[in-house]
Structure formats: structure tokens, C-alpha cells
Amino acid sequence: MTRISLAGASAAALLLFAVPSHAETIFVSNEKDNTVTVIDGETLKTIKTIETSRRPRGIVLSPDYKELFVAAGDGDIIDVVDTAKLEVVRTLESGPDPELMAVDSKGDVIYIANEDDSLVTVMNIGSGEVLGEVPVGVEPEGMIVSPDDRYTAATSESTSMAHIIDNKTIKLVGNILVDSRPREVKFSKDMKELWVSSEIGGTVSIVDTSDWDNPQNWKVIKKIGFEVPGLRPEQLQPVGMDFDEDHGRVFVPLGPANRVAVIDAKTKEVIDYVLVGQRPWHGEFSPDFSKYYVANGLTNDLTVIDAETLKAERSVPVGRLPWGVATMPGKPGE
């Protein structure tokens, strides 16, 4: 039996909660404003608003936290932000309509979903050289590099598949059929599972990856659905997806349901729904996994969730149509 957390019933109520301070920096891309909002994790105040190219969506930090990559879909470019200076210092020619990206553990290579071209572009971060282009399904979006850097997984929204790329050969080596309009994809830390959220299908598919050397044998072993009393099934649209390594949970923003689902990663069961702002799309954990920050696209704010108590603590205003979230330890320049 799942339960629905009532914390977060309104933005005004959320502001009454006291939030413990955290020495970290939060970045939020604002699709409508062409900006990235930078928030001090201790005060939850805006440090700076960074101007970007048109329609910033996916954002990801380099492993050393020195650079933030911002996919500007209508600019057909990746803006590279210096996290000490908090300004765009260079660009990467990503190809048409970049949406989400993933970076290898060394910070050398970036994998970019080019939605309009049905390609994954593989690029050297330092030089900007295109190392390869991998044809995948229609409208690629979700991107993740496996913890050992061996594979990259991508989703294609219109083909309803997860695609597996061998990073050494830059070749497609596996395709997995999931539910309709897959968005995010994540490897478990032990690399035994691949999780895929499907927005229109309303499920999270769990893929068995234990036959690590043979991605063509990877199969869906379970699908997790969602159910909230009073909401229609079509309102339950899983998009973002993030692993809580400390508590063994997976947080899944559910879009029009205005909630974040919390899944027990071991039992594969939904244990809670946390009420947040309108249309939560993507989120990210604090570096210490004590907080979860989720961007609410239609209320133009960021909800802070306590990852242990599963309570929404506060609403933080950002720009218009916030989309992606990234966090780093410390303050800019430290």
C-alpha cells in the first residue's frame, strides 16, 4: 500500500519549512528564459542567472565539477559554463537539437542525443572533435554512460527503445523494446540493471544487464506502474529518474501528476508519492544524497525534498519553464 505525502500542498506552505544548510551549488536550466539559474545550497538564494543559447534543457557537470554542459536545443549547440566564473566560456558544435547528454568518468568524452537527426554524437570535450555518430531510433533523448565507461545507453522516444552503444567501437550493439515514449535511462551502480522511464507508457522498465558482455541478450524483467487516487492514468507520466545511493531508492518525477514517486530499488515497489509543484520534469540529488531537488515546469520553481523523511521542505523560485537540474559540492570557485 502506497501513501501520499501531503507536504508541499502549496508553494506558500512550503516556504514555512526550515531547511538545513548545505555547502553546495544547484544549477537549473530554464527552457523559456534561455538561462541557467545558479542557487546557493546553504541559503537557497539565487547567486546568478547565466544567459545561454536558445532553449536550454539537459545539463550535466564534468566529473571534476569545473564545467557545466548545457544543451541548447534551438541553438543546435552545447554551451560550456565555467563553474568558477559562472559564465559561458566556449561552445561545442553538438549537431541539431541536442537534448540530454552524458559524460564519461574521465571527463574526456561527451555523448549527445540529437533529437532531430536520430543520432548520438560522440565528441571529444577538450577539442570539440566529433569522434563518431551513431544512428539510433527516432527522437533520441535519454543518455547515460555505464559506471565502467564500457557502454552508453540512449532512449528513442518515437521508437520506444533503449539503445546500447559500445564506447570503444562507437557502434550500436543492442536494442531493447520498452513502453511508449521512453525518456530517461540509468544504470544501477552495480551495473546489473538498466532502468528506463516511459512517459506515455506510464512505466519504468527494469532491464537485466547481468550478461554484461552481450547487450543483445539484455531483457526487460519488470515494469513498474504508478497509481495515485483521484488521478487519471494518463496524468502519471514518469520522465526524470535518479538513484538515491544512500537510501536504496529511485526518485521519479511524474509530470502532470505533480508528484515525485519514490521506488524501493530492491523490492521494485513504489513506497511513496511526494506532492511538489506543477509538472515536475527532472531532478537531482544533493552530492551527499540528503536532498532531492526537482524542477517544476509550470510553477517556475524548485522543490526541495528531504531524501530521508520524504517530505517536501521548500519551494525555490527559478526562471520560466525550468527543465534540468545539476548539483555540485561547494561554492563556485572553491
C-alpha positions as CSV (number, residue, x, y, z in Angstrom):
1,M,0.0,0.0,0.0
2,T,1.5,3.3,-1.0
3,R,0.9,6.6,0.8
4,I,0.8,10.1,-0.4
5,S,2.9,12.8,1.3
6,L,0.8,15.9,1.9
7,A,3.8,18.2,2.5
8,G,4.1,20.6,-0.4
9,A,0.3,21.4,-0.8
10,S,1.2,24.9,-1.9
11,A,4.2,27.0,-2.5
12,A,3.3,29.3,0.3
13,A,3.1,26.4,2.8
14,L,6.5,25.0,1.6
15,L,8.2,28.3,2.4
16,L,7.4,27.9,6.1
17,F,9.7,24.9,6.5
18,A,13.2,25.4,7.8
19,V,15.8,23.7,5.6
20,P,19.3,22.7,6.9
21,S,22.1,24.4,5.1
22,H,24.3,22.6,2.6
23,A,27.6,23.8,1.1
24,E,26.7,23.0,-2.5
25,T,25.6,24.7,-5.7
26,I,22.5,24.0,-7.7
27,F,22.0,24.7,-11.4
28,V,18.6,24.8,-13.1
29,S,18.1,25.2,-16.8
30,N,15.2,27.5,-17.8
31,E,13.8,26.5,-21.2
32,K,11.7,29.6,-21.7
33,D,14.1,32.2,-20.5
34,N,17.3,30.9,-22.2
35,T,19.1,30.9,-18.8
36,V,20.5,28.8,-16.1
37,T,19.7,29.8,-12.5
38,V,22.5,29.2,-10.0
39,I,21.4,28.7,-6.4
40,D,23.5,28.6,-3.2
41,G,22.6,25.4,-1.4
42,E,23.1,26.9,2.0
43,T,20.8,29.9,1.6
44,L,18.7,28.7,-1.3
45,K,19.1,32.1,-2.8
46,T,20.0,32.8,-6.5
47,I,23.7,33.6,-6.9
48,K,23.5,34.4,-10.6
49,T,21.4,33.9,-13.7
50,I,23.5,32.8,-16.6
51,E,22.4,33.7,-20.2
52,T,22.6,30.7,-22.6
53,S,21.8,29.9,-26.2
54,R,18.2,29.2,-27.1
55,R,16.1,26.6,-25.3
56,P,18.4,25.1,-22.7
57,R,17.2,21.8,-21.4
58,G,19.6,19.0,-20.5
59,I,22.5,20.0,-18.2
60,V,25.4,17.9,-16.9
61,L,28.6,18.6,-14.9
62,S,32.0,17.4,-15.7
63,P,33.4,14.8,-13.2
64,D,35.7,17.5,-11.7
65,Y,32.8,20.0,-11.5
66,K,34.8,22.6,-13.3
67,E,32.4,22.8,-16.3
68,L,28.7,22.6,-16.8
69,F,27.4,21.5,-20.2
70,V,24.1,23.0,-21.3
71,A,22.2,21.5,-24.3
72,A,20.6,24.4,-26.2
73,G,18.1,22.7,-28.4
74,D,17.1,25.6,-30.6
75,G,20.6,26.9,-30.8
76,D,21.9,23.5,-32.0
77,I,24.8,23.9,-29.6
78,I,26.3,22.9,-26.2
79,D,27.2,25.9,-24.1
80,V,30.1,25.2,-21.7
81,V,29.9,27.1,-18.4
82,D,32.9,27.7,-16.3
83,T,31.6,26.9,-12.8
84,A,34.1,29.2,-11.1
85,K,33.3,32.2,-13.3
86,L,29.6,31.3,-13.8
87,E,29.7,32.2,-17.4
88,V,29.6,30.6,-20.8
89,V,33.3,30.3,-21.9
90,R,33.0,28.2,-25.1
91,T,30.7,26.1,-27.1
92,L,30.6,22.6,-28.6
93,E,29.1,22.0,-32.1
94,S,26.6,19.3,-31.0
95,G,24.6,18.9,-34.1
96,P,20.8,19.5,-34.4
97,D,18.6,19.8,-31.4
98,P,20.6,18.4,-28.5
99,E,18.5,17.4,-25.6
100,L,20.3,15.2,-23.0
101,M,24.0,14.3,-22.6
102,A,26.3,12.0,-20.7
103,V,30.0,12.3,-19.9
104,D,32.5,9.5,-19.3
105,S,34.1,9.2,-15.9
106,K,37.4,10.8,-17.0
107,G,35.6,13.9,-18.4
108,D,37.1,13.3,-21.9
109,V,34.1,12.3,-24.0
110,I,30.5,13.6,-24.1
111,Y,27.7,11.7,-25.7
112,I,24.9,13.9,-27.1
113,A,21.3,12.9,-28.1
114,N,20.5,14.8,-31.3
115,E,16.7,14.6,-31.4
116,D,16.1,15.9,-34.9
117,D,18.7,13.6,-36.6
118,S,18.1,10.3,-34.8
119,L,21.8,10.3,-33.9
120,V,24.0,10.1,-30.8
121,T,27.0,12.3,-31.4
122,V,30.2,11.3,-29.6
123,M,32.6,14.2,-29.1
124,N,36.0,14.9,-27.5
125,I,35.3,17.6,-24.9
126,G,38.7,19.2,-25.0
127,S,39.0,19.6,-28.8
128,G,35.4,19.5,-29.8
129,E,36.3,16.9,-32.4
130,V,33.4,14.6,-33.4
131,L,34.6,11.0,-32.7
132,G,31.6,9.4,-34.3
133,E,27.9,9.5,-34.9
134,V,25.7,6.5,-34.0
135,P,22.3,6.1,-35.7
136,V,19.6,5.2,-33.2
137,G,15.8,5.4,-33.1
138,V,13.6,8.4,-33.7
139,E,13.9,11.3,-31.3
140,P,16.7,10.2,-29.0
141,E,16.7,11.8,-25.6
142,G,17.9,9.8,-22.5
143,M,21.7,9.3,-22.2
144,I,23.8,7.6,-19.7
145,V,27.4,6.1,-19.6
146,S,27.9,2.9,-17.6
147,P,30.0,3.2,-14.4
148,D,32.8,1.3,-16.1
149,D,32.6,3.5,-19.2
150,R,32.1,0.5,-21.4
151,Y,28.6,1.3,-22.7
152,T,26.4,4.3,-23.3
153,A,22.6,3.8,-23.3
154,A,20.3,6.1,-25.2
155,T,16.5,6.2,-25.5
156,S,14.4,7.0,-28.6
157,E,11.1,8.5,-27.8
158,S,9.2,7.6,-31.0
159,T,10.8,4.1,-31.4
160,S,10.1,3.1,-27.8
161,M,13.5,1.6,-27.4
162,A,16.7,1.8,-25.3
163,H,19.8,1.5,-27.5
164,I,23.2,0.3,-26.2
165,I,26.4,1.7,-27.7
166,D,29.9,0.1,-27.3
167,N,32.1,3.1,-26.4
168,K,35.3,1.5,-27.7
169,T,34.0,0.9,-31.2
170,I,31.3,3.6,-31.2
171,K,28.9,1.1,-32.6
172,L,25.3,0.1,-31.7
173,V,25.4,-3.3,-30.0
174,G,21.9,-3.7,-28.6
175,N,18.3,-2.6,-28.8
176,I,15.7,-3.1,-26.1
177,L,11.9,-2.5,-26.6
178,V,10.3,-0.7,-23.7
179,D,7.0,1.2,-23.3
180,S,5.8,4.2,-25.2
181,R,8.0,7.4,-25.3
182,P,11.0,6.5,-23.1
183,R,12.7,9.5,-21.6
184,E,15.4,8.8,-19.1
185,V,17.8,5.9,-18.7
186,K,20.0,5.0,-15.8
187,F,22.4,2.1,-14.9
188,S,22.4,0.8,-11.4
189,K,25.6,1.3,-9.5
190,D,26.4,-2.4,-9.7
191,M,25.7,-2.4,-13.4
192,K,23.3,-5.4,-13.1
193,E,20.3,-3.3,-14.1
194,L,19.3,-0.6,-16.6
195,W,16.2,1.5,-15.7
196,V,14.1,3.2,-18.4
197,S,11.2,5.7,-17.8
198,S,8.4,5.8,-20.3
199,E,6.4,8.9,-20.2
200,I,3.3,7.9,-22.3
201,G,3.5,4.2,-21.3
202,G,3.4,5.3,-17.7
203,T,6.0,2.8,-16.5
204,V,9.6,2.3,-15.5
205,S,11.2,-0.7,-17.2
206,I,13.9,-2.6,-15.5
207,V,16.4,-4.4,-17.8
208,D,18.5,-7.3,-16.6
209,T,22.1,-6.5,-17.7
210,S,23.9,-9.3,-15.9
211,D,25.1,-10.8,-19.2
212,W,27.4,-7.8,-19.3
213,D,29.4,-8.9,-22.3
214,N,26.4,-9.4,-24.5
215,P,24.0,-6.4,-24.6
216,Q,22.0,-8.2,-27.3
217,N,20.8,-10.5,-24.6
218,W,19.6,-7.8,-22.2
219,K,15.9,-8.2,-21.4
220,V,13.1,-6.3,-19.5
221,I,12.4,-8.3,-16.4
222,K,9.9,-6.0,-14.7
223,K,7.8,-3.0,-15.3
224,I,6.8,-0.6,-12.5
225,G,3.5,1.2,-12.8
226,F,2.1,4.1,-10.8
227,E,-1.3,4.7,-9.2
228,V,-2.5,7.8,-7.3
229,P,-6.1,8.0,-6.0
230,G,-8.0,10.7,-7.8
231,L,-5.6,11.0,-10.8
232,R,-6.2,9.5,-14.2
233,P,-3.6,7.0,-15.5
234,E,-2.6,9.4,-18.3
235,Q,-1.6,12.0,-15.8
236,L,1.1,9.7,-14.4
237,Q,4.0,10.4,-16.7
238,P,7.4,9.3,-15.5
239,V,10.2,11.4,-17.1
240,G,13.3,12.1,-14.9
241,M,14.8,9.3,-12.8
242,D,17.6,9.4,-10.2
243,F,19.1,6.8,-7.9
244,D,19.4,7.6,-4.2
245,E,22.6,5.6,-3.4
246,D,22.4,6.3,0.4
247,H,18.8,5.0,0.9
248,G,18.4,2.4,-1.9
249,R,15.7,4.3,-3.6
250,V,14.9,5.7,-7.0
251,F,13.1,9.1,-7.4
252,V,10.9,9.6,-10.4
253,P,9.2,12.9,-11.3
254,L,5.7,12.2,-12.7
255,G,5.0,15.3,-14.8
256,P,1.2,16.2,-14.8
257,A,0.7,14.2,-11.6
258,N,2.6,17.0,-9.7
259,R,4.4,14.3,-7.7
260,V,7.7,12.5,-7.3
261,A,7.3,8.8,-7.0
262,V,9.8,7.0,-4.7
263,I,10.7,3.4,-5.5
264,D,12.5,0.9,-3.3
265,A,15.3,-0.2,-5.6
266,K,15.5,-3.7,-4.1
267,T,11.8,-4.6,-4.0
268,K,10.9,-2.6,-7.1
269,E,7.8,-1.3,-5.4
270,V,6.6,2.3,-5.1
271,I,6.8,3.3,-1.4
272,D,5.6,6.9,-1.6
273,Y,4.4,9.8,-3.7
274,V,5.7,13.3,-2.7
275,L,3.5,16.2,-3.7
276,V,5.5,19.0,-5.3
277,G,4.9,21.9,-7.8
278,Q,3.2,21.6,-11.2
279,R,4.7,19.4,-13.9
280,P,7.9,18.1,-12.2
281,W,10.2,17.0,-15.1
282,H,13.7,16.4,-13.9
283,G,15.6,16.4,-10.6
284,E,18.9,15.7,-9.0
285,F,20.2,14.7,-5.6
286,S,22.5,16.8,-3.5
287,P,26.1,15.5,-3.5
288,D,25.5,13.9,-0.1
289,F,22.1,12.4,-1.1
290,S,20.3,14.2,1.7
291,K,18.2,16.3,-0.5
292,Y,16.4,15.9,-3.8
293,Y,15.8,19.0,-6.0
294,V,13.1,18.8,-8.6
295,A,12.3,21.4,-11.3
296,N,8.6,22.2,-11.7
297,G,8.0,23.4,-15.2
298,L,4.6,25.1,-14.8
299,T,5.1,26.8,-11.4
300,N,8.6,28.0,-12.3
301,D,10.2,26.7,-9.1
302,L,12.4,24.1,-7.5
303,T,11.0,21.8,-4.7
304,V,13.5,20.7,-2.0
305,I,12.7,17.2,-0.7
306,D,14.3,15.6,2.3
307,A,15.6,12.3,1.0
308,E,15.3,10.5,4.3
309,T,11.9,11.7,5.5
310,L,10.4,12.1,2.0
311,K,8.9,15.4,2.9
312,A,8.8,18.5,0.6
313,E,10.5,21.2,2.6
314,R,10.6,24.3,0.5
315,S,9.8,25.9,-2.9
316,V,12.6,28.0,-4.5
317,P,11.7,30.4,-7.4
318,V,13.8,30.0,-10.6
319,G,13.2,31.0,-14.2
320,R,10.4,30.2,-16.6
321,L,9.8,26.6,-17.6
322,P,12.6,25.0,-15.6
323,W,13.7,21.7,-17.1
324,G,17.0,20.2,-15.9
325,V,18.9,20.2,-12.6
326,A,22.5,19.6,-11.7
327,T,24.4,19.9,-8.3
328,M,28.0,20.1,-7.2
329,P,29.7,20.2,-3.8
330,G,31.0,23.5,-2.6
331,K,30.5,27.0,-3.9
332,P,31.7,28.5,-7.2
333,G,35.4,28.9,-7.3
334,E,36.1,26.8,-4.2
